[in-house]
């Protein structure tokens, strides 16, 4: 994963993307603007693993360009099966950040992919600054965890 410069064009698109992400829908426009300075942009190559099932939650991601697959291994002996395919505007990684639990899936880049990234300390700051939003975000994350478990 390689860090990229985040210019005005990317920030403008990121602001629009955040307004479309149901995970951030509880935030007001002003609250979303407070989040923007904490988000970085990273580039990944095709076949690169963003994170593995069981890893600690290290970030929340929004796909800017490219596509990732979400893979879940049900047992130690089973092969991982693809439970989701995420493209531009899609997001992942929120469950581990909200619940402080290990990652429940592996995410792999299916093509060259650029990801907007929010780190845990910054995510915690956003939640501390917006306590009314934290419960709504947790509920959304829990519903997505259920979807992943039953896919």
C-alpha positions as CSV (number, residue, x, y, z in Angstrom):
1,X,0.0,0.0,0.0
2,X,1.5,3.3,-1.1
3,X,0.4,6.7,0.2
4,X,-0.8,9.2,-2.5
5,X,-1.2,13.0,-2.3
6,X,-4.8,14.1,-1.6
7,X,-5.6,17.1,-3.8
8,X,-8.6,19.4,-4.1
9,X,-10.2,17.2,-6.7
10,X,-10.0,14.1,-4.5
11,X,-11.2,16.0,-1.5
12,X,-14.2,17.2,-3.4
13,X,-15.1,13.7,-4.6
14,X,-14.4,12.3,-1.1
15,X,-16.9,14.8,0.4
16,X,-19.5,13.7,-2.1
17,X,-18.7,10.0,-1.4
18,X,-19.0,10.4,2.3
19,X,-22.5,11.9,2.0
20,X,-23.4,8.7,0.0
21,X,-21.9,6.2,2.5
22,X,-24.7,5.0,4.8
23,X,-22.1,4.6,7.6
24,X,-21.6,8.4,7.6
25,X,-25.2,9.3,6.9
26,X,-25.9,10.4,10.5
27,X,-23.3,13.1,10.2
28,X,-24.3,16.7,9.3
29,X,-22.4,18.5,6.4
30,X,-20.4,20.4,9.1
31,X,-19.5,17.1,10.9
32,X,-18.5,15.5,7.6
33,X,-16.2,18.5,6.9
34,X,-14.5,17.8,10.2
35,X,-13.7,14.3,9.1
36,X,-12.1,15.2,5.8
37,X,-8.7,16.3,7.1
38,X,-8.2,12.9,8.8
39,X,-8.6,10.8,5.7
40,X,-5.7,9.7,3.6
41,X,-5.5,8.2,0.1
42,X,-3.6,5.0,-0.6
43,X,-2.9,3.0,-3.8
44,X,-2.9,-0.8,-3.9
45,X,-1.8,-3.2,-6.7
46,X,-3.9,-6.0,-8.2
47,X,-3.8,-9.0,-5.9
48,X,-2.7,-7.0,-2.8
49,X,-4.3,-7.9,0.5
50,X,-5.7,-4.9,2.3
51,X,-6.1,-6.9,5.5
52,X,-6.7,-10.5,6.6
53,X,-9.5,-12.1,8.6
54,X,-8.4,-12.1,12.2
55,X,-6.2,-9.0,11.9
56,X,-6.8,-6.1,14.3
57,X,-8.9,-3.3,12.9
58,X,-6.5,-0.8,11.5
59,X,-8.6,1.5,9.4
60,X,-11.9,2.3,7.6
61,X,-11.8,2.3,3.8
62,X,-13.8,3.8,1.0
63,X,-13.0,2.6,-2.6
64,X,-12.0,5.6,-4.7
65,X,-11.0,3.7,-7.8
66,X,-10.8,0.0,-8.5
67,X,-12.4,-3.0,-6.9
68,X,-11.9,-5.3,-3.9
69,X,-13.4,-8.6,-2.9
70,X,-14.4,-9.5,0.6
71,X,-13.6,-13.1,1.5
72,X,-14.6,-15.1,4.6
73,X,-13.2,-18.3,5.7
74,X,-15.8,-20.2,7.8
75,X,-13.5,-22.8,9.4
76,X,-9.8,-23.4,9.7
77,X,-9.9,-26.1,7.0
78,X,-12.3,-24.4,4.6
79,X,-11.4,-22.2,1.6
80,X,-12.3,-18.5,1.8
81,X,-15.5,-17.7,-0.2
82,X,-16.2,-14.3,-1.7
83,X,-19.1,-12.6,0.1
84,X,-18.9,-9.2,-1.5
85,X,-17.4,-7.3,-4.4
86,X,-16.9,-3.6,-3.6
87,X,-16.3,-0.9,-6.2
88,X,-16.0,2.9,-6.2
89,X,-18.0,4.6,-3.4
90,X,-18.3,1.3,-1.5
91,X,-16.8,1.0,2.0
92,X,-15.4,-1.6,4.4
93,X,-13.5,-2.0,7.6
94,X,-16.0,-0.2,9.9
95,X,-17.0,-3.3,11.9
96,X,-13.6,-3.9,13.4
97,X,-13.2,-0.2,14.3
98,X,-16.6,0.2,15.9
99,X,-16.5,-3.2,17.8
100,X,-12.7,-3.3,18.6
101,X,-12.8,-6.9,17.4
102,X,-10.6,-8.7,14.9
103,X,-11.4,-8.4,11.2
104,X,-14.2,-10.8,10.2
105,X,-13.0,-11.0,6.6
106,X,-10.1,-10.7,4.2
107,X,-10.1,-8.0,1.6
108,X,-8.1,-8.4,-1.6
109,X,-7.7,-5.9,-4.5
110,X,-9.1,-7.4,-7.7
111,X,-7.5,-4.7,-9.8
112,X,-5.3,-1.6,-9.1
113,X,-7.2,0.2,-6.4
114,X,-7.1,3.6,-4.6
115,X,-8.6,3.7,-1.2
116,X,-9.6,6.6,1.1
117,X,-8.5,5.6,4.6
118,X,-9.5,6.7,8.1
119,X,-7.2,5.5,10.9
120,X,-8.6,4.2,14.3
121,X,-7.3,7.1,16.4
122,X,-8.9,9.6,13.9
123,X,-12.1,7.5,13.8
124,X,-12.3,7.5,17.6
125,X,-11.9,11.3,17.6
126,X,-14.8,11.6,15.2
127,X,-17.0,9.4,17.4
128,X,-15.9,11.3,20.6
129,X,-16.8,14.6,18.9
130,X,-20.1,13.3,17.8
131,X,-21.5,11.0,20.6
132,X,-25.0,11.0,19.2
133,X,-23.7,9.6,15.9
134,X,-21.6,6.8,17.5
135,X,-24.7,4.7,18.4
136,X,-26.1,5.0,14.9
137,X,-22.7,4.1,13.3
138,X,-22.5,1.1,15.6
139,X,-25.9,-0.1,14.6
140,X,-25.0,0.2,10.9
141,X,-21.8,-1.7,11.5
142,X,-23.6,-4.4,13.3
143,X,-26.1,-4.8,10.5
144,X,-23.3,-5.1,8.0
145,X,-21.6,-7.7,10.2
146,X,-24.9,-9.7,10.2
147,X,-25.0,-9.5,6.3
148,X,-21.4,-10.7,6.1
149,X,-22.1,-13.6,8.4
150,X,-25.1,-14.7,6.5
151,X,-23.9,-14.2,2.9
